[in-house]
Amino acid sequence: MLTMTSIDAQNQFRQLIDASQRQPVTVTRRGRPVAVVLSYEHYQATTQIIPFHVAALISENYPLRDKDAGASMRLHLSTMSDIAAQDGLAEDTVMRMLNED
């Protein structure tokens, strides 16, 4: 992972954004990591990770493999997301509920 100081990130913002399109960039302040800049696509991919127990439950109900499994799961999660939004549940609330033990 590429690393930049906060001063360099400020002074070279365009380069920071360009680099983040290829890989996450750690921004440091006084030698300590304080932030990570990543592409929107990478951000979307990392926020779409579902907890293991939810994935296990879905795989029990949707025993597909390969591309069919991915398509089925995306459709199912999209439907669940739409229903949650209609019920007024924000994404962070749903994620908190899913991660509660």
C-alpha positions, -999 to +999 in steps of 0.1 A: +000+000+000+013+034-009+018+060+019+018+098+018+022+123+046-008+146+052+013+176+039+021+157+007-016+147+003-026+183+006+000+196-018-004+168-043-041+161-041-045+153-078-017+127-075-033+113-043-066+108-062-049+093-092-029+068-070-060+058-051-076+046-083-049+019-085-045+010-048-055+023-014-033+051-001-024+055+036-021+091+048+001+097+078+005+126+102+036+127+124+044+092+112+011+076+123-016+065+099-047+087+101-066+079+069-069+057+039-079+071+005-094+046-019-113+046-052-151+047-051-152+013-066-130-001-039-150+016-012-182+001-027-167-033-027-155-031+009-189-018+022-208-046+004-191-073+025-217-092+045-211-109+079-202-145+078-233-157+096-255-138+071-236-153+041-240-188+057-277-183+060-280-171+024-259-200+011-282-225+029-312-210+011-295-204-022-273-235-028-260-222-062-224-221-074-202-198-095-219-169-115-254-181-107-247-179-070-233-144-073-262-132-094-288-147-071-271-132-040-269-097-056-306-099-065-315-111-030-294-084-013-307-057-036-343-067-028-335-067+010-319-033+007-350-019-011-373-032+015-352-019+043-351+016+026-389+015+022-392+007+059-370+037+067-339+017+078-306+034+069-277+012+057-257+018+088-286+007+110-291-025+090-254-033+092-254-027+130-284-050+133-267-077+112-235-075+133-253-077+167-247-110+185 
